Amino acid sequence: MDTLPFELSEKPFTLRQAIKLGLNRYFLRKLIAEGVVEQLARGIYRRTKDDISEEDQYRSATLRVGSPSAVCLVSALAHHGLTDSIPKKTWMMVTNTKRTNFADIKVFRARSPKWKIGIEKCDGYSITKIERTIVDCLVQREKLGIQIGITALRNAISSRKSNLGKILDTAIKLGVAHRVRPYIEALS
């Protein structure tokens, strides 16, 4: 049997994307039966591989949650190498009106997510930058606990991935400097 088109072979794809490239449902079911393709979730597929990478998880979560959305908090900390813990779920920031129910996705609903501040677009997903991730972790201490944010702040400074000025600047842009400044002053 023929293989997948190149556009669909490297990352998760939707049924709509497969149909656009000339695959029909019958052919897709046949590829699943032969083990060439696997279904990740309803309407989300990927080429069968040995393991699913971190980026494939982010792409899959973005496809299922929809946009606008961004990988955030604990998942972003792990991506940037600022925490030792490995998240069991992919943390996704969405608007507060978005409702989803997936077992492997932890949704963080934000009233005003400010999509233009501290979020970078990658291939198939968006993720919060280091400074935005640290600020969000410090501000969301009720959800995460304060230790995660403080540890991430210390790790970012000690590894020189960021500095206190950039983190405070991001907090000012997000309008939460009054909540982040005490932690930054404690480290100065």
C-alpha positions as CSV (number, residue, x, y, z in Angstrom):
1,M,0.0,0.0,0.0
2,D,1.1,3.6,-0.6
3,T,2.6,5.6,2.2
4,L,1.4,8.9,3.5
5,P,2.0,12.1,1.6
6,F,5.1,13.9,2.9
7,E,3.1,16.7,4.4
8,L,1.4,14.2,6.8
9,S,4.4,12.0,7.6
10,E,6.3,14.1,10.1
11,K,3.7,15.5,12.6
12,P,0.2,14.9,13.8
13,F,-2.6,15.8,11.3
14,T,-6.4,16.1,11.3
15,L,-8.8,14.3,9.1
16,R,-9.5,17.5,7.3
17,Q,-5.8,17.9,6.4
18,A,-5.7,14.3,5.1
19,I,-8.8,14.8,2.9
20,K,-7.3,18.0,1.5
21,L,-4.2,16.1,0.4
22,G,-6.3,13.4,-1.4
23,L,-6.8,10.7,1.3
24,N,-10.3,9.5,2.0
25,R,-11.7,8.0,5.2
26,Y,-11.5,4.4,3.7
27,F,-7.8,4.8,2.9
28,L,-7.1,6.3,6.3
29,R,-8.8,3.4,8.0
30,K,-6.8,1.0,5.9
31,L,-3.6,2.7,6.9
32,I,-4.6,2.4,10.6
33,A,-5.4,-1.3,10.2
34,E,-2.0,-1.9,8.6
35,G,-0.2,0.0,11.4
36,V,1.1,2.8,9.2
37,V,-1.0,5.4,11.0
38,E,-2.4,5.6,14.5
39,Q,-5.3,7.6,15.9
40,L,-4.2,9.9,18.8
41,A,-7.7,11.2,19.5
42,R,-10.9,11.7,17.7
43,G,-10.0,13.2,14.3
44,I,-6.2,13.4,15.1
45,Y,-3.8,11.0,13.5
46,R,0.0,10.5,13.1
47,R,2.3,8.2,11.4
48,T,3.2,5.3,13.6
49,K,6.6,5.7,15.3
50,D,8.4,4.1,18.3
51,D,7.6,6.9,20.6
52,I,5.9,10.3,20.5
53,S,8.2,13.3,21.0
54,E,7.5,16.3,23.2
55,E,6.8,18.4,20.2
56,D,4.4,15.9,18.8
57,Q,2.5,16.0,22.1
58,Y,2.3,19.8,21.8
59,R,1.1,19.7,18.2
60,S,-1.5,17.1,19.1
61,A,-2.7,19.0,22.1
62,T,-2.9,22.2,19.9
63,L,-4.9,20.4,17.2
64,R,-7.4,19.0,19.8
65,V,-7.8,22.2,21.9
66,G,-7.8,24.5,18.9
67,S,-6.5,28.0,18.6
68,P,-5.8,30.4,20.1
69,S,-3.8,28.3,22.6
70,A,-0.3,27.9,23.9
71,V,1.7,25.4,25.8
72,C,2.3,26.9,29.2
73,L,3.2,26.6,32.9
74,V,4.7,23.2,33.9
75,S,4.9,21.9,30.3
76,A,6.7,25.1,29.2
77,L,9.1,24.8,32.2
78,A,10.0,21.3,31.2
79,H,10.5,22.4,27.6
80,H,12.8,25.2,28.6
81,G,14.7,22.9,31.0
82,L,13.8,24.9,34.1
83,T,12.3,22.1,36.2
84,D,13.2,18.5,37.1
85,S,9.6,17.3,37.2
86,I,8.2,15.7,34.1
87,P,4.6,16.8,33.5
88,K,2.1,13.9,33.2
89,K,-0.2,16.1,31.1
90,T,0.3,18.8,28.5
91,W,-0.6,22.2,30.0
92,M,-2.4,24.4,27.5
93,M,-3.4,28.1,28.0
94,V,-6.8,28.9,26.4
95,T,-9.4,31.6,26.7
96,N,-11.7,31.3,29.7
97,T,-14.7,30.4,27.5
98,K,-13.0,27.3,26.0
99,R,-14.3,24.0,27.3
100,T,-12.4,20.8,26.6
101,N,-12.2,17.4,28.3
102,F,-9.1,15.4,27.4
103,A,-7.3,13.1,29.8
104,D,-3.8,14.0,28.8
105,I,-4.3,17.8,28.6
106,K,-4.5,20.2,31.6
107,V,-6.3,23.3,30.5
108,F,-5.4,26.7,32.0
109,R,-8.2,29.2,31.3
110,A,-7.1,32.8,31.2
111,R,-9.4,35.8,31.3
112,S,-7.1,38.0,29.2
113,P,-4.3,35.7,27.9
114,K,-2.5,38.6,26.0
115,W,-1.5,36.3,23.1
116,K,1.1,38.8,21.8
117,I,3.2,39.0,24.9
118,G,5.8,36.3,25.6
119,I,4.4,33.6,23.3
120,E,6.5,32.2,20.4
121,K,5.1,30.3,17.5
122,C,6.8,27.0,16.6
123,D,6.0,24.4,14.0
124,G,2.4,23.5,14.7
125,Y,2.1,24.9,18.2
126,S,2.7,28.0,20.3
127,I,4.6,28.0,23.6
128,T,5.2,30.6,26.3
129,K,8.8,32.0,26.4
130,I,11.0,31.5,29.4
131,E,10.1,34.9,31.0
132,R,6.4,34.6,30.4
133,T,6.5,31.0,31.8
134,I,8.2,32.1,35.0
135,V,5.8,35.1,35.5
136,D,2.8,32.8,34.9
137,C,4.1,30.3,37.4
138,L,4.7,32.9,40.1
139,V,1.3,34.5,39.5
140,Q,-0.6,31.1,39.5
141,R,0.8,30.0,42.8
142,E,-2.7,28.9,43.9
143,K,-2.8,26.3,41.1
144,L,0.9,25.2,41.1
145,G,2.3,26.1,44.5
146,I,4.9,28.8,45.0
147,Q,7.9,26.5,45.1
148,I,7.6,25.6,41.3
149,G,7.8,29.3,40.3
150,I,10.6,30.2,42.7
151,T,12.7,27.2,41.6
152,A,12.1,28.0,37.9
153,L,13.1,31.6,38.6
154,R,16.3,30.5,40.4
155,N,17.2,28.0,37.6
156,A,16.7,30.6,34.9
157,I,19.0,33.1,36.6
158,S,21.7,30.6,37.6
159,S,21.8,29.0,34.1
160,R,21.7,32.5,32.5
161,K,18.7,31.6,30.3
162,S,17.2,34.9,31.4
163,N,17.8,37.7,33.9
164,L,15.7,39.6,36.5
165,G,15.3,42.6,34.2
166,K,13.7,40.6,31.4
167,I,11.4,38.8,33.8
168,L,10.3,42.0,35.5
169,D,9.8,43.7,32.1
170,T,7.5,40.8,31.0
171,A,5.6,41.1,34.3
172,I,5.1,44.8,33.7
173,K,3.8,44.1,30.1
174,L,1.3,41.5,31.5
175,G,0.2,43.9,34.3
176,V,1.3,41.7,37.2
177,A,4.5,43.3,38.3
178,H,3.1,44.0,41.8
179,R,2.7,40.2,42.3
180,V,6.1,39.3,40.8
181,R,8.3,42.1,42.2
182,P,8.6,40.6,45.8
183,Y,10.1,37.4,44.4
184,I,12.6,39.3,42.2
185,E,13.6,41.6,45.1
186,A,14.2,38.6,47.3
187,L,16.7,37.2,44.7
188,S,18.5,40.5,44.1
